Amino acid sequence: MHMGDLETDHLLDLAMRLFADLGYDGTSTRLIADAAGIPVERVVELAGDKPQLYQAVVARTLEAEQRAVDEALGVFVPTRQGVIDLFDAMLDFYSAHPRFLTLWMHRWMGDAADVSGQEAYIRRLTRQLADAIREVVQPDVDAGHLVWTITWCTFGFLTSGNQPSAPEADPGYRTPHDPQTLTGFRSYLHALITHLTRPPAGATAL
């Protein structure tokens, strides 16, 4: 890899952290340049102006998400347990990449409203997951809505910073990334999926 490529990768990593932490609208090209320790002109030379830099960051994020989805679908089995395993993999992925979550949360709240082009890609990822689980869900459950329900629950849990049963002042407070708290949420997702998918052949429905 050339030095210019390494410099660009480092710049995109910094920009990702700033866009995720502060939002696109709260992050200036000057702030990114200062964080990277280079002139604004060098930022533009390496990655373009602020909208182009943001689009490059989002493209890298989407590529990582696509790889995670492809890997999970590559071993997917169309059963209730298969659906549980599929969304376990997605929970693990987003738990390991918290800034991906905050980048999308900013976007969903109207951040970077003047920069478009990623929505179709996100719809495609959602459609891939929905198509995979469609034959497994209960007859009265919309597969796409179930994908979004799990997505919203997962994003909300991992970005909330709260454990419902223990306020922050409580010595027992734990963050969503605490293993015990994450295990509890995972169990909740398993229960949700169990109630909304078909039981194995011969089993009694819940």
WOQUI-V724822 format. One record per backbone hydrogen bond with DSSP energy under -0.5 kcal/mol. CO is the residue of the C=O (numbers start at 1). NH is the residue of the N-H. E is the energy in kcal/mol with one decimal. If there is no record, write none. Layout:
((CO:NH:E) (CO:NH:E))
This chain:
((2:6:-2.2) (3:7:-2.6) (4:8:-2.2) (5:9:-2.7) (6:10:-2.5) (7:11:-2.3) (8:12:-2.7) (9:13:-2.2) (10:14:-2.3) (11:15:-2.7) (12:16:-2.5) (13:17:-2.0) (14:18:-2.3) (15:19:-3.1) (16:20:-2.5) (17:21:-2.3) (18:22:-3.1) (18:23:-0.6) (19:23:-1.4) (24:27:-1.4) (26:28:-0.5) (28:32:-1.9) (29:33:-2.6) (30:34:-2.7) (31:35:-2.2) (32:36:-2.0) (33:37:-1.1) (33:38:-2.3) (39:42:-0.6) (39:43:-1.6) (40:44:-2.3) (41:45:-2.1) (42:46:-2.2) (43:47:-2.9) (43:48:-0.5) (44:48:-1.7) (49:53:-2.8) (50:54:-2.6) (51:55:-2.4) (52:56:-2.0) (53:57:-2.1) (54:58:-2.8) (55:59:-2.3) (56:60:-2.0) (57:61:-2.0) (58:62:-2.9) (59:63:-2.3) (60:64:-2.0) (61:65:-2.4) (62:66:-2.8) (63:67:-2.2) (64:68:-2.0) (65:69:-2.6) (66:70:-2.9) (67:71:-2.4) (68:72:-2.3) (69:73:-2.9) (70:74:-1.7) (71:75:-0.6) (72:75:-0.8) (73:76:-0.9) (77:79:-2.8) (79:83:-2.1) (80:84:-2.2) (81:85:-2.8) (82:86:-2.3) (83:87:-2.3) (84:88:-2.0) (85:89:-2.0) (86:90:-1.4) (87:91:-2.3) (88:92:-2.6) (89:93:-2.1) (90:94:-2.5) (91:95:-2.3) (92:96:-1.6) (93:97:-0.7) (97:100:-1.3) (97:101:-0.9) (98:102:-1.7) (99:103:-2.1) (100:104:-1.8) (101:105:-2.6) (102:106:-2.3) (103:107:-1.7) (104:108:-2.9) (105:109:-1.2) (106:111:-2.4) (107:110:-1.7) (110:113:-0.8) (112:115:-1.9) (114:116:-0.6) (118:122:-2.0) (119:123:-2.4) (120:124:-1.8) (121:125:-1.9) (122:126:-2.3) (123:127:-2.4) (124:128:-2.2) (125:129:-1.9) (126:130:-2.6) (127:131:-2.8) (128:132:-1.7) (129:133:-1.7) (130:134:-1.1) (133:136:-1.9) (133:137:-1.3) (136:198:-3.7) (138:141:-2.1) (141:143:-0.5) (142:146:-2.1) (143:147:-2.2) (144:148:-2.2) (145:149:-2.6) (146:150:-2.5) (147:151:-2.3) (148:152:-3.1) (149:153:-2.4) (150:154:-2.7) (151:155:-2.9) (152:156:-2.9) (153:157:-2.6) (154:158:-2.6) (155:159:-1.7) (156:160:-1.0) (157:160:-0.6) (157:161:-0.7) (162:164:-0.6) (163:166:-2.3) (166:163:-0.6) (167:170:-2.1) (170:173:-2.3) (175:178:-1.9) (178:182:-2.9) (179:183:-2.2) (180:184:-1.8) (181:185:-2.1) (182:186:-2.5) (183:187:-2.2) (184:188:-1.7) (185:189:-2.4) (186:190:-2.4) (187:191:-2.1) (188:192:-2.5) (189:193:-2.8) (190:194:-2.5) (191:195:-2.1) (192:196:-1.2) (193:197:-0.8) (194:197:-0.5) (196:138:-2.5) (200:203:-2.5))
